[in-house]
């Protein structure tokens, strides 16, 4: 599998994961929200806005995976977002403000950030 094919495959695979995360964040008392160990007493506006943003990112990843040419700045935005999610979850867990389960879930985000970032670095000279 070529590195670009790996990137495209992981972009498409990230869509259902983002959809599940959006559902859990938007409905923290649902089965998915409880599996993620999310607090159930989140104000509806926060839950809805966060779920919307995660959903929006997921749809953007799907679009990037299907696009004829991968939009590099948008993919970099995705790398930053995925790595940032991991960093935030790790920092909250270290401060004992969040369950370790969320760090485990965010390891998937870190892996995607690494794959996508690696592709951006490997191909930068051909797109300069």
C-alpha positions in Angstrom: 0.0 0.0 0.0 1.4 3.4 -1.0 1.7 6.1 1.7 -0.9 8.2 -0.1 -3.3 5.3 -0.2 -2.7 4.7 3.5 -3.5 8.4 4.2 -6.7 8.2 2.1 -7.8 4.9 3.7 -7.2 6.4 7.2 -9.1 9.6 6.3 -12.1 7.5 5.2 -11.8 5.2 8.3 -11.8 8.3 10.6 -15.2 9.3 9.4 -17.2 6.6 11.4 -15.0 7.2 14.4 -15.7 10.9 14.3 -19.4 10.1 13.9 -19.4 7.9 16.9 -17.4 10.4 18.9 -19.9 13.2 17.9 -22.8 11.0 19.0 -21.2 10.3 22.4 -20.3 14.0 22.9 -23.7 15.2 21.8 -25.5 12.6 23.9 -23.2 11.9 26.8 -25.9 9.8 28.6 -26.1 7.4 25.6 -24.3 4.1 25.6 -21.4 5.6 23.6 -21.1 8.5 26.0 -21.1 6.2 29.0 -18.5 3.9 27.3 -16.3 7.0 26.8 -16.9 7.8 30.5 -18.2 11.2 29.7 -20.0 13.2 32.4 -23.7 13.2 31.8 -24.5 16.6 33.3 -23.0 18.7 30.4 -25.0 21.8 29.3 -26.9 21.0 26.1 -25.3 23.9 24.2 -21.8 22.7 25.0 -22.6 19.1 24.0 -24.3 20.1 20.8 -21.6 22.5 19.7 -18.8 20.1 20.4 -20.6 17.3 18.7 -21.2 19.5 15.7 -17.5 20.4 15.4 -16.4 16.8 15.7 -19.0 15.8 13.0 -17.8 18.7 10.8 -14.2 17.5 11.1 -15.3 13.9 10.3 -17.0 15.0 7.1 -14.0 17.0 6.1 -11.8 13.9 6.5 -14.2 12.0 4.3 -14.1 14.7 1.7 -10.3 14.7 1.8 -10.1 11.0 1.4 -12.3 11.1 -1.7 -10.9 14.2 -3.3 -8.8 13.8 -6.5 -6.0 15.8 -4.8 -5.5 16.0 -1.1 -5.7 19.6 0.2 -2.5 19.9 2.1 -3.5 22.9 4.3 -6.7 21.2 5.3 -4.9 18.0 6.1 -2.4 20.0 8.2 -5.4 21.4 10.1 -6.6 17.8 10.7 -3.2 16.8 11.9 -3.2 19.7 14.4 -6.7 18.9 15.5 -6.0 15.2 16.1 -2.7 15.8 17.9 -4.4 18.6 19.9 -7.2 16.2 21.0 -4.6 13.8 22.3 -2.6 16.5 24.0 -5.7 17.9 25.8 -6.9 14.5 26.9 -3.5 13.5 28.2 -3.1 16.9 30.1 -6.5 16.5 31.6 -5.8 12.9 32.7 -2.5 13.9 34.2 -4.2 16.7 36.1 -6.7 14.0 37.3 -9.6 15.9 35.6 -10.5 13.3 33.1 -10.7 9.5 33.0 -7.9 7.5 31.4 -10.4 6.0 29.0 -10.4 9.2 27.0 -6.6 9.1 26.7 -7.0 5.6 25.3 -9.6 6.8 22.8 -7.4 9.8 21.8 -4.5 7.4 21.0 -6.3 6.8 17.8 -6.3 10.5 17.1 -2.5 10.6 17.7 -1.9 7.7 15.3 -3.9 9.4 12.6 -2.0 12.6 13.2 1.3 10.7 12.9 0.2 9.0 9.6 -1.1 12.2 8.0 1.8 14.4 9.3 4.3 11.9 8.0 2.7 12.0 4.5 2.8 15.8 4.6 6.5 15.8 5.5 7.4 13.1 3.0 5.7 14.9 0.1 6.6 18.5 0.9 9.3 18.8 -1.6 7.1 17.6 -4.4 4.4 20.2 -3.5 6.7 23.2 -2.7 
